[in-house]
Amino acid sequence: MDLTLWATFTLTMALFAITPGPAVLLVVSQAMSRGFRAGMSATLGIQAGNAVYFLVSVAGLGAALATSRIAFNAIRYAGAAYLVYLGVSTLWAAKQSLTLAERPKPPLWQGAFVQGFAKQLANPKSILFFGSLLPQFVQPGPHAGLQFTVYGVSCIVVEVPVLAGYAWLGVAGGRVSSSPRAQVWRERLSGLALIGIGVVLITMRPPA
C-alpha cells in the first residue's frame, strides 16, 4: 500500500471532519441538549452511515450512486425530510422539556444514533466522497480489499475523536445555564439545528 496515498487520504479526511458541517452541527446540538452520551450516539450513527457507503464503494456501486440523479435525490430528500420532521417535533415538545432527569427517553426511531445515521446517508458529500473520491486512492491489484479496509478504519480513527471533541464542546455550552427556561431554549436550538441540517441537505446541488 502506498503510504503517500494513505497520508493524503487521512489528511483529506481530517480536514473534512474538522470543518464544521451538518455532522458537527448534529453532534453539538445533541450533546448540548441531551448530554455527551447523546452526542456520541449521533457520532456512532454517522459512522454507521459511513460504513454503508463504504460497503457500497467496495461493491463498485458508489460511482453509479454518485452520478445517478434519481438515486442521489431520493436518498437526500428522504433523509432531509426525516430530519426536518424531527426538528419540528422537537420544537413542538420543547416546553415539556424541564430537566434532564424528567425528560422522557425518545423512541428508538427518534434517537441520536438514528438521527446521525439518517443525516449521513442523506448527505450528498458522503455519497460523493465514498462513491467518487475514495476509489481514487485505491490501487488496482490483489490487495485492493486490504486498502479499502485500511481506509475505512482510518475514517473511523480520524473522525470519531474529532466529533467527540465537538460533543464535549456541546456539553460545555449546555452547562452555561441549567435553569428550566434555558433547557427549553436548548431543546429549541436542537430542533432548529435539525431543521437547518435538513434544509442544507435539500439545497445541496446534485451531481451534473
C-alpha positions as CSV (number, residue, x, y, z in Angstrom):
1,M,0.0,0.0,0.0
2,D,1.3,3.4,-1.0
3,L,1.9,5.4,2.3
4,T,1.8,8.7,0.4
5,L,-1.7,7.9,-0.8
6,W,-2.7,6.9,2.7
7,A,-1.3,10.0,4.2
8,T,-3.1,12.2,1.7
9,F,-6.4,10.4,2.2
10,T,-6.0,10.7,6.0
11,L,-5.3,14.4,5.8
12,T,-8.2,14.9,3.5
13,M,-10.5,13.0,5.9
14,A,-9.2,15.0,8.8
15,L,-10.0,18.3,7.1
16,F,-13.5,17.1,6.3
17,A,-14.0,16.0,9.9
18,I,-12.7,19.2,11.5
19,T,-14.6,21.6,9.1
20,P,-18.0,22.4,10.7
21,G,-20.8,21.0,8.7
22,P,-24.1,19.0,9.2
23,A,-22.4,16.2,11.1
24,V,-20.7,18.6,13.6
25,L,-23.9,20.6,14.0
26,L,-25.9,17.5,14.8
27,V,-23.4,16.2,17.3
28,V,-23.1,19.6,19.0
29,S,-26.8,20.1,19.2
30,Q,-27.4,16.6,20.6
31,A,-24.7,17.0,23.2
32,M,-25.9,20.4,24.2
33,S,-29.5,19.4,24.7
34,R,-29.1,15.8,25.9
35,G,-25.5,15.3,27.1
36,F,-22.3,13.8,25.9
37,R,-23.8,10.3,25.5
38,A,-26.3,11.6,23.0
39,G,-23.5,13.4,21.1
40,M,-21.5,10.2,20.9
41,S,-24.6,8.2,19.9
42,A,-25.0,10.6,17.0
43,T,-21.3,10.1,16.2
44,L,-21.7,6.4,16.1
45,G,-24.8,6.8,13.8
46,I,-22.7,8.9,11.5
47,Q,-20.1,6.2,11.4
48,A,-22.7,3.6,10.6
49,G,-23.8,5.7,7.7
50,N,-20.2,5.9,6.5
51,A,-20.0,2.1,6.8
52,V,-23.0,1.7,4.5
53,Y,-21.4,3.9,1.8
54,F,-18.0,2.3,2.4
55,L,-19.5,-1.1,1.6
56,V,-21.3,0.3,-1.4
57,S,-18.0,1.7,-2.6
58,V,-16.3,-1.6,-2.1
59,A,-19.0,-3.3,-4.1
60,G,-18.3,-0.9,-7.0
61,L,-21.7,0.8,-6.9
62,G,-20.5,4.0,-5.3
63,A,-19.7,5.8,-8.6
64,A,-23.1,4.8,-10.1
65,L,-24.9,6.1,-7.0
66,A,-22.9,9.4,-7.0
67,T,-23.7,10.1,-10.7
68,S,-27.4,8.9,-10.7
69,R,-29.5,12.0,-10.2
70,I,-32.6,9.9,-9.3
71,A,-30.9,7.8,-6.6
72,F,-28.9,10.8,-5.3
73,N,-32.0,12.9,-4.9
74,A,-34.2,10.1,-3.5
75,I,-31.7,9.5,-0.7
76,R,-31.1,13.1,0.3
77,Y,-34.7,14.1,0.1
78,A,-35.8,11.2,2.3
79,G,-33.1,11.8,4.9
80,A,-33.7,15.6,4.9
81,A,-37.5,15.2,5.3
82,Y,-36.9,12.9,8.3
83,L,-34.6,15.4,10.0
84,V,-36.9,18.3,9.3
85,Y,-39.8,16.3,10.8
86,L,-37.7,15.5,13.9
87,G,-36.8,19.2,14.2
88,V,-40.4,20.3,14.1
89,S,-41.3,17.6,16.6
90,T,-38.6,18.8,18.9
91,L,-39.7,22.4,18.7
92,W,-43.3,21.3,19.4
93,A,-42.3,19.4,22.5
94,A,-39.7,21.9,23.8
95,K,-41.9,23.3,26.6
96,Q,-42.3,19.8,28.0
97,S,-38.5,19.5,28.5
98,L,-37.9,20.6,32.1
99,T,-34.9,18.7,33.3
100,L,-32.6,16.1,32.0
101,A,-33.9,13.7,34.7
102,E,-37.5,14.4,33.8
103,R,-37.1,14.3,30.0
104,P,-38.6,11.2,28.6
105,K,-36.3,8.9,26.6
106,P,-37.1,9.4,22.9
107,P,-38.3,6.3,21.0
108,L,-35.6,4.4,19.0
109,W,-36.5,5.9,15.7
110,Q,-36.0,9.4,17.2
111,G,-32.8,8.6,19.0
112,A,-29.5,10.4,18.4
113,F,-28.0,7.3,16.7
114,V,-30.7,7.1,14.1
115,Q,-30.5,10.8,13.5
116,G,-26.8,10.6,12.8
117,F,-27.3,7.6,10.6
118,A,-30.1,9.3,8.6
119,K,-28.1,12.5,8.3
120,Q,-25.0,10.7,6.9
121,L,-27.0,8.7,4.4
122,A,-28.7,11.8,3.2
123,N,-25.5,13.9,3.0
124,P,-24.5,14.4,-0.7
125,K,-20.9,14.9,0.4
126,S,-20.8,11.4,1.8
127,I,-22.2,10.0,-1.4
128,L,-19.6,11.8,-3.5
129,F,-16.8,11.1,-1.0
130,F,-17.3,7.3,-0.9
131,G,-18.6,7.0,-4.4
132,S,-16.1,9.1,-6.3
133,L,-13.2,10.2,-4.1
134,L,-12.3,7.1,-2.1
135,P,-11.9,4.7,-5.1
136,Q,-9.2,7.1,-6.5
137,F,-6.9,6.3,-3.6
138,V,-7.2,2.5,-4.1
139,Q,-4.5,0.9,-6.3
140,P,-5.8,-1.9,-8.5
141,G,-4.5,-5.3,-7.7
142,P,-4.9,-8.3,-5.4
143,H,-4.6,-6.0,-2.3
144,A,-7.4,-3.7,-3.2
145,G,-9.6,-5.2,-0.5
146,L,-6.9,-4.6,2.2
147,Q,-6.6,-1.0,1.0
148,F,-10.3,-0.4,1.3
149,T,-10.2,-1.8,4.8
150,V,-7.3,0.4,5.9
151,Y,-9.1,3.5,4.5
152,G,-12.3,2.6,6.3
153,V,-10.6,2.1,9.6
154,S,-8.7,5.4,9.1
155,C,-12.0,7.2,8.6
156,I,-13.2,6.0,12.0
157,V,-9.9,6.7,13.8
158,V,-9.8,10.2,12.4
159,E,-13.5,11.2,12.6
160,V,-14.6,9.8,16.0
161,P,-12.2,11.7,18.2
162,V,-12.9,14.9,16.3
163,L,-16.7,14.6,16.7
164,A,-16.1,13.5,20.4
165,G,-14.3,16.8,20.8
166,Y,-17.3,18.7,19.3
167,A,-19.6,16.7,21.6
168,W,-17.6,17.9,24.6
169,L,-17.9,21.5,23.5
170,G,-21.6,21.0,23.1
171,V,-21.9,19.7,26.7
172,A,-19.8,22.6,27.9
173,G,-22.1,25.0,26.1
174,G,-25.1,23.3,27.6
175,R,-23.8,23.8,31.2
176,V,-23.7,27.5,30.8
177,S,-27.2,27.6,32.3
178,S,-29.1,24.8,33.9
179,S,-32.4,26.7,34.6
180,P,-35.6,25.2,33.2
181,R,-36.0,28.1,30.8
182,A,-32.5,27.6,29.4
183,Q,-33.2,23.9,28.9
184,V,-36.3,24.8,26.9
185,W,-34.2,27.0,24.7
186,R,-31.6,24.3,24.3
187,E,-34.4,22.0,23.0
188,R,-35.5,24.7,20.6
189,L,-32.0,25.1,19.4
190,S,-31.7,21.4,18.9
191,G,-34.9,21.4,16.9
192,L,-33.8,24.4,14.8
193,A,-30.5,22.6,14.2
194,L,-32.2,19.5,12.9
195,I,-34.4,21.6,10.6
196,G,-31.3,23.5,9.4
197,I,-29.5,20.3,8.6
198,G,-32.4,19.1,6.6
199,V,-32.7,22.3,4.7
200,V,-28.9,22.2,3.9
201,L,-29.2,18.7,2.6
202,I,-32.1,19.6,0.4
203,T,-30.4,22.6,-1.1
204,M,-27.1,20.9,-1.9
205,R,-26.8,20.5,-5.6
206,P,-26.8,17.0,-7.1
207,P,-24.1,15.8,-9.4
208,A,-24.3,17.1,-13.0
